[in-house]
Amino acid sequence: MSRDPTPPPTVQCPTCGRRVEWSARSPWRPFCSDRCRLIDLGAWLDGSRAIPGAPVPPESAEDEVEP
């Protein structure tokens, strides 16, 4: 009675679209590589990616507190 282990699920890399095994053998999951992980981080940091929400009103000089 041998049991075939179920292969780990795979996901698509959000940056390049490659298939990535979702297991401990994939250290950058859900990304396929450190490069794709850093590209994604850069997109969040430069504002290319954002979570939609209500617009933030611009700051005015009246809101600032004088020291």
Distance bins in CASP14 RR format, pairs under 12 A and 6 or more apart:
PFRMAT RR
TARGET T0000
AUTHOR 0000-0000-0000
RMODE 2
METHOD distances of the structure
MODEL  1
5 23 0 0 0 0 0 1 0 0 0 0 0
6 23 0 0 0 0 0 1 0 0 0 0 0
7 19 0 0 0 0 0 1 0 0 0 0 0
7 21 0 0 0 0 1 0 0 0 0 0 0
7 22 0 0 0 0 0 1 0 0 0 0 0
7 23 0 0 0 0 1 0 0 0 0 0 0
7 25 0 0 0 0 0 1 0 0 0 0 0
8 19 0 0 0 0 0 1 0 0 0 0 0
8 20 0 0 0 0 1 0 0 0 0 0 0
8 21 1 0 1 0 0 0 0 0 0 0 0
8 22 1 0 1 0 0 0 0 0 0 0 0
8 23 1 0 1 0 0 0 0 0 0 0 0
8 24 0 0 0 0 1 0 0 0 0 0 0
8 25 0 0 0 0 1 0 0 0 0 0 0
8 26 0 0 0 0 1 0 0 0 0 0 0
8 29 0 0 0 0 1 0 0 0 0 0 0
9 19 0 0 0 0 0 1 0 0 0 0 0
9 20 0 0 0 0 1 0 0 0 0 0 0
9 21 1 0 0 1 0 0 0 0 0 0 0
9 22 1 0 1 0 0 0 0 0 0 0 0
9 23 0 0 0 0 1 0 0 0 0 0 0
9 26 0 0 0 0 0 1 0 0 0 0 0
9 29 0 0 0 0 0 1 0 0 0 0 0
9 30 0 0 0 0 0 1 0 0 0 0 0
10 17 0 0 0 0 0 1 0 0 0 0 0
10 18 0 0 0 0 1 0 0 0 0 0 0
10 19 1 0 1 0 0 0 0 0 0 0 0
10 20 1 0 0 1 0 0 0 0 0 0 0
10 21 1 0 1 0 0 0 0 0 0 0 0
10 22 1 0 0 1 0 0 0 0 0 0 0
10 23 0 0 0 0 1 0 0 0 0 0 0
10 25 0 0 0 0 0 1 0 0 0 0 0
10 26 0 0 0 0 1 0 0 0 0 0 0
10 29 0 0 0 0 1 0 0 0 0 0 0
10 30 0 0 0 0 0 1 0 0 0 0 0
10 32 0 0 0 0 0 1 0 0 0 0 0
11 17 0 0 0 0 1 0 0 0 0 0 0
11 18 0 0 0 0 1 0 0 0 0 0 0
11 19 1 0 0 1 0 0 0 0 0 0 0
11 20 1 0 1 0 0 0 0 0 0 0 0
11 21 0 0 0 0 1 0 0 0 0 0 0
11 22 1 0 1 0 0 0 0 0 0 0 0
11 23 0 0 0 0 0 1 0 0 0 0 0
11 26 0 0 0 0 1 0 0 0 0 0 0
11 28 0 0 0 0 0 1 0 0 0 0 0
11 29 1 0 0 1 0 0 0 0 0 0 0
11 30 1 0 1 0 0 0 0 0 0 0 0
11 31 0 0 0 0 1 0 0 0 0 0 0
11 32 0 0 0 0 1 0 0 0 0 0 0
12 18 1 0 0 1 0 0 0 0 0 0 0
12 19 1 0 0 1 0 0 0 0 0 0 0
12 20 1 0 0 1 0 0 0 0 0 0 0
12 21 0 0 0 0 0 1 0 0 0 0 0
12 22 0 0 0 0 0 1 0 0 0 0 0
12 29 0 0 0 0 0 1 0 0 0 0 0
12 30 1 0 0 1 0 0 0 0 0 0 0
12 31 0 0 0 0 0 1 0 0 0 0 0
12 32 0 0 0 0 1 0 0 0 0 0 0
12 36 0 0 0 0 0 1 0 0 0 0 0
13 19 1 0 0 1 0 0 0 0 0 0 0
13 20 1 0 1 0 0 0 0 0 0 0 0
13 21 0 0 0 0 0 1 0 0 0 0 0
13 22 0 0 0 0 0 1 0 0 0 0 0
13 26 0 0 0 0 1 0 0 0 0 0 0
13 28 0 0 0 0 1 0 0 0 0 0 0
13 29 0 0 0 0 1 0 0 0 0 0 0
13 30 1 0 0 1 0 0 0 0 0 0 0
13 31 1 0 1 0 0 0 0 0 0 0 0
13 32 1 0 1 0 0 0 0 0 0 0 0
13 33 1 0 0 1 0 0 0 0 0 0 0
13 34 0 0 0 0 0 1 0 0 0 0 0
13 35 0 0 0 0 0 1 0 0 0 0 0
13 36 1 0 1 0 0 0 0 0 0 0 0
13 37 0 0 0 0 1 0 0 0 0 0 0
13 39 0 0 0 0 0 1 0 0 0 0 0
13 40 0 0 0 0 1 0 0 0 0 0 0
14 20 0 0 0 0 1 0 0 0 0 0 0
14 28 0 0 0 0 0 1 0 0 0 0 0
14 29 0 0 0 0 0 1 0 0 0 0 0
14 30 1 0 0 1 0 0 0 0 0 0 0
14 31 1 0 0 1 0 0 0 0 0 0 0
14 32 0 0 0 0 1 0 0 0 0 0 0
14 33 0 0 0 0 0 1 0 0 0 0 0
14 36 1 0 0 1 0 0 0 0 0 0 0
14 37 0 0 0 0 1 0 0 0 0 0 0
14 39 0 0 0 0 1 0 0 0 0 0 0
14 40 1 0 0 1 0 0 0 0 0 0 0
14 41 0 0 0 0 0 1 0 0 0 0 0
14 43 0 0 0 0 1 0 0 0 0 0 0
14 44 0 0 0 0 0 1 0 0 0 0 0
14 49 0 0 0 0 1 0 0 0 0 0 0
15 28 0 0 0 0 0 1 0 0 0 0 0
15 30 0 0 0 0 1 0 0 0 0 0 0
15 31 1 0 0 1 0 0 0 0 0 0 0
15 32 1 0 0 1 0 0 0 0 0 0 0
15 33 0 0 0 0 1 0 0 0 0 0 0
15 34 0 0 0 0 0 1 0 0 0 0 0
15 35 0 0 0 0 1 0 0 0 0 0 0
15 36 1 1 0 0 0 0 0 0 0 0 0
15 37 1 0 0 1 0 0 0 0 0 0 0
15 38 0 0 0 0 1 0 0 0 0 0 0
15 39 1 0 1 0 0 0 0 0 0 0 0
15 40 1 0 1 0 0 0 0 0 0 0 0
15 41 0 0 0 0 0 1 0 0 0 0 0
15 42 0 0 0 0 0 1 0 0 0 0 0
15 43 0 0 0 0 1 0 0 0 0 0 0
15 44 0 0 0 0 0 1 0 0 0 0 0
15 48 0 0 0 0 0 1 0 0 0 0 0
15 49 0 0 0 0 0 1 0 0 0 0 0
16 28 0 0 0 0 0 1 0 0 0 0 0
16 30 0 0 0 0 0 1 0 0 0 0 0
16 31 0 0 0 0 1 0 0 0 0 0 0
16 32 1 0 0 1 0 0 0 0 0 0 0
16 33 0 0 0 0 1 0 0 0 0 0 0
16 35 0 0 0 0 1 0 0 0 0 0 0
16 36 1 0 1 0 0 0 0 0 0 0 0
16 37 0 0 0 0 0 1 0 0 0 0 0
16 39 0 0 0 0 1 0 0 0 0 0 0
16 40 0 0 0 0 0 1 0 0 0 0 0
17 30 0 0 0 0 0 1 0 0 0 0 0
17 31 0 0 0 0 1 0 0 0 0 0 0
17 32 1 0 0 1 0 0 0 0 0 0 0
17 33 0 0 0 0 0 1 0 0 0 0 0
17 36 0 0 0 0 1 0 0 0 0 0 0
17 39 0 0 0 0 0 1 0 0 0 0 0
17 40 0 0 0 0 0 1 0 0 0 0 0
18 26 0 0 0 0 0 1 0 0 0 0 0
18 28 0 0 0 0 0 1 0 0 0 0 0
18 29 0 0 0 0 0 1 0 0 0 0 0
18 30 0 0 0 0 0 1 0 0 0 0 0
18 31 0 0 0 0 1 0 0 0 0 0 0
18 32 1 0 1 0 0 0 0 0 0 0 0
18 33 0 0 0 0 1 0 0 0 0 0 0
18 35 0 0 0 0 0 1 0 0 0 0 0
18 36 0 0 0 0 1 0 0 0 0 0 0
19 26 0 0 0 0 0 1 0 0 0 0 0
19 29 0 0 0 0 0 1 0 0 0 0 0
19 30 0 0 0 0 0 1 0 0 0 0 0
19 31 0 0 0 0 0 1 0 0 0 0 0
19 32 0 0 0 0 1 0 0 0 0 0 0
20 26 1 0 1 0 0 0 0 0 0 0 0
20 27 0 0 0 0 0 1 0 0 0 0 0
20 28 1 0 0 1 0 0 0 0 0 0 0
20 29 1 0 1 0 0 0 0 0 0 0 0
20 30 1 0 0 1 0 0 0 0 0 0 0
20 31 1 0 0 1 0 0 0 0 0 0 0
20 32 1 0 1 0 0 0 0 0 0 0 0
20 33 0 0 0 0 1 0 0 0 0 0 0
20 36 0 0 0 0 1 0 0 0 0 0 0
20 37 0 0 0 0 0 1 0 0 0 0 0
21 27 0 0 0 0 0 1 0 0 0 0 0
21 28 0 0 0 0 0 1 0 0 0 0 0
21 29 1 0 0 1 0 0 0 0 0 0 0
21 30 0 0 0 0 0 1 0 0 0 0 0
21 32 0 0 0 0 1 0 0 0 0 0 0
22 28 0 0 0 0 0 1 0 0 0 0 0
22 29 1 0 1 0 0 0 0 0 0 0 0
22 30 1 0 0 1 0 0 0 0 0 0 0
22 31 0 0 0 0 0 1 0 0 0 0 0
22 32 0 0 0 0 0 1 0 0 0 0 0
23 29 1 0 0 1 0 0 0 0 0 0 0
23 30 0 0 0 0 0 1 0 0 0 0 0
26 32 1 0 0 1 0 0 0 0 0 0 0
26 33 0 0 0 0 1 0 0 0 0 0 0
26 34 0 0 0 0 0 1 0 0 0 0 0
26 36 0 0 0 0 0 1 0 0 0 0 0
26 37 0 0 0 0 0 1 0 0 0 0 0
27 33 0 0 0 0 1 0 0 0 0 0 0
27 34 0 0 0 0 1 0 0 0 0 0 0
27 37 0 0 0 0 1 0 0 0 0 0 0
28 34 1 0 1 0 0 0 0 0 0 0 0
28 35 0 0 0 0 1 0 0 0 0 0 0
28 36 1 0 0 1 0 0 0 0 0 0 0
28 37 1 0 1 0 0 0 0 0 0 0 0
28 38 0 0 0 0 1 0 0 0 0 0 0
28 39 0 0 0 0 0 1 0 0 0 0 0
28 40 0 0 0 0 0 1 0 0 0 0 0
28 41 0 0 0 0 0 1 0 0 0 0 0
29 36 0 0 0 0 0 1 0 0 0 0 0
29 37 0 0 0 0 1 0 0 0 0 0 0
30 36 0 0 0 0 1 0 0 0 0 0 0
30 37 0 0 0 0 1 0 0 0 0 0 0
30 40 0 0 0 0 1 0 0 0 0 0 0
31 37 1 0 1 0 0 0 0 0 0 0 0
31 38 0 0 0 0 1 0 0 0 0 0 0
31 39 0 0 0 0 1 0 0 0 0 0 0
31 40 1 0 0 1 0 0 0 0 0 0 0
31 41 0 0 0 0 1 0 0 0 0 0 0
32 39 0 0 0 0 0 1 0 0 0 0 0
32 40 0 0 0 0 0 1 0 0 0 0 0
33 39 0 0 0 0 1 0 0 0 0 0 0
33 40 0 0 0 0 0 1 0 0 0 0 0
34 40 0 0 0 0 0 1 0 0 0 0 0
34 41 0 0 0 0 0 1 0 0 0 0 0
35 41 0 0 0 0 0 1 0 0 0 0 0
35 42 0 0 0 0 0 1 0 0 0 0 0
36 42 0 0 0 0 0 1 0 0 0 0 0
36 43 0 0 0 0 0 1 0 0 0 0 0
37 43 0 0 0 0 0 1 0 0 0 0 0
37 44 0 0 0 0 0 1 0 0 0 0 0
38 44 0 0 0 0 0 1 0 0 0 0 0
38 45 0 0 0 0 0 1 0 0 0 0 0
39 45 0 0 0 0 0 1 0 0 0 0 0
39 46 0 0 0 0 0 1 0 0 0 0 0
39 48 0 0 0 0 0 1 0 0 0 0 0
39 49 0 0 0 0 0 1 0 0 0 0 0
40 46 0 0 0 0 0 1 0 0 0 0 0
40 47 0 0 0 0 0 1 0 0 0 0 0
40 48 0 0 0 0 1 0 0 0 0 0 0
40 49 1 0 0 1 0 0 0 0 0 0 0
41 47 0 0 0 0 0 1 0 0 0 0 0
41 48 0 0 0 0 0 1 0 0 0 0 0
41 49 0 0 0 0 1 0 0 0 0 0 0
42 48 1 0 0 1 0 0 0 0 0 0 0
42 49 0 0 0 0 1 0 0 0 0 0 0
43 49 1 0 1 0 0 0 0 0 0 0 0
43 50 0 0 0 0 1 0 0 0 0 0 0
44 50 1 0 0 1 0 0 0 0 0 0 0
44 51 0 0 0 0 1 0 0 0 0 0 0
50 56 0 0 0 0 0 1 0 0 0 0 0
57 63 0 0 0 0 1 0 0 0 0 0 0
59 65 0 0 0 0 0 1 0 0 0 0 0
END
